[in-house]
Amino acid sequence: MNSNCKPHTVRTKASDAVENVTTTPPRRWYRRKRARPGEILDAALVIFQKNGYSAARMEDIAAQADITKGTIYLYFTGKEDLLKALINQRIGRLVRVRLRNHG
């Protein structure tokens, strides 16, 4: 059995017998713990560029990332934390490129 499949009970009509089936849950419910922070940062960058930092709302960032606003707070403490993480991410990329080109 696939580790993402979960057995559950399905009843198609009230008169039907209950049967146990195994199905794959809808893709939107998969948790992507490792990828999620990057997806949120990508969405934040789009919204910050579009609206500016001050006008950016967490709701807009969540919508851009196709998640709920609460999900953002599982990974970041707030908008300022998102901005700091974006800056650190971009600086890290610049440093790696420089080291690769000059190291």
C-alpha positions as CSV (number, residue, x, y, z in Angstrom):
1,M,0.0,0.0,0.0
2,N,1.2,3.5,-0.9
3,S,2.2,5.4,2.3
4,N,0.0,8.3,1.1
5,C,-3.1,6.1,0.9
6,K,-5.3,5.9,3.9
7,P,-8.1,3.4,4.3
8,H,-11.4,4.9,5.0
9,T,-15.1,4.0,4.9
10,V,-17.3,5.0,1.9
11,R,-21.0,5.0,1.8
12,T,-22.6,5.9,-1.6
13,K,-26.3,5.6,-0.5
14,A,-27.9,5.2,2.9
15,S,-29.1,1.8,1.9
16,D,-25.7,0.6,0.6
17,A,-23.5,-1.5,2.7
18,V,-20.4,0.2,4.1
19,E,-17.1,-0.9,2.6
20,N,-13.5,-0.1,3.4
21,V,-11.6,1.3,0.5
22,T,-8.1,2.7,0.0
23,T,-7.7,5.8,-2.0
24,T,-5.1,8.5,-2.5
25,P,-6.1,11.8,-0.8
26,P,-6.5,14.8,-3.0
27,R,-3.2,16.4,-4.0
28,R,-4.0,19.7,-2.2
29,W,-3.9,17.9,1.2
30,Y,-0.4,16.6,0.8
31,R,2.0,18.3,3.2
32,R,5.2,19.5,1.6
33,K,7.1,20.5,4.7
34,R,10.5,21.0,2.9
35,A,9.1,22.8,-0.1
36,R,6.5,25.0,1.7
37,P,8.8,27.7,3.1
38,G,10.3,28.3,-0.4
39,E,6.8,28.4,-1.9
40,I,5.7,31.0,0.7
41,L,8.9,33.1,0.1
42,D,8.3,33.0,-3.7
43,A,4.7,34.2,-3.2
44,A,5.8,36.9,-0.7
45,L,8.3,38.2,-3.3
46,V,5.6,38.4,-5.9
47,I,3.3,40.3,-3.6
48,F,6.0,42.6,-2.2
49,Q,7.0,43.5,-5.7
50,K,3.4,44.0,-6.8
51,N,2.0,45.9,-3.8
52,G,5.1,47.1,-1.9
53,Y,6.1,45.8,1.5
54,S,3.8,48.1,3.5
55,A,0.7,47.3,1.5
56,A,1.3,43.6,1.3
57,R,-1.1,41.6,3.3
58,M,-0.6,38.1,4.6
59,E,-3.9,37.1,3.0
60,D,-2.5,38.1,-0.4
61,I,0.7,36.1,0.1
62,A,-1.4,33.1,1.2
63,A,-3.6,33.4,-1.9
64,Q,-0.5,33.7,-4.1
65,A,0.9,30.5,-2.5
66,D,-2.5,28.7,-2.7
67,I,-2.5,28.1,1.1
68,T,-4.4,29.5,4.0
69,K,-3.1,32.4,6.0
70,G,-2.6,30.3,9.0
71,T,-0.1,28.0,7.1
72,I,2.3,30.9,6.7
73,Y,2.5,31.2,10.5
74,L,3.6,27.6,10.8
75,Y,6.8,28.7,9.1
76,F,7.2,32.4,9.7
77,T,6.3,34.7,12.6
78,G,5.0,37.5,10.4
79,K,5.6,39.8,7.4
80,E,8.9,41.1,8.8
81,D,10.1,37.5,9.2
82,L,9.2,36.8,5.6
83,L,11.2,39.9,4.4
84,K,14.2,38.9,6.5
85,A,14.1,35.3,5.1
86,L,13.8,36.7,1.6
87,I,16.8,38.9,2.1
88,N,18.9,36.0,3.7
89,Q,17.9,33.8,0.8
90,R,18.9,36.3,-1.9
91,I,22.2,37.2,-0.1
92,G,23.0,33.5,0.2
93,R,22.5,33.0,-3.5
94,L,24.7,36.0,-4.3
95,V,27.4,34.7,-2.0
96,R,27.3,31.2,-3.6
97,V,27.5,32.7,-7.1
98,R,30.5,34.8,-6.2
99,L,32.3,32.0,-4.5
100,R,31.6,29.8,-7.5
101,N,32.9,32.4,-9.9
102,H,35.8,33.6,-7.9
103,G,36.6,30.7,-5.6
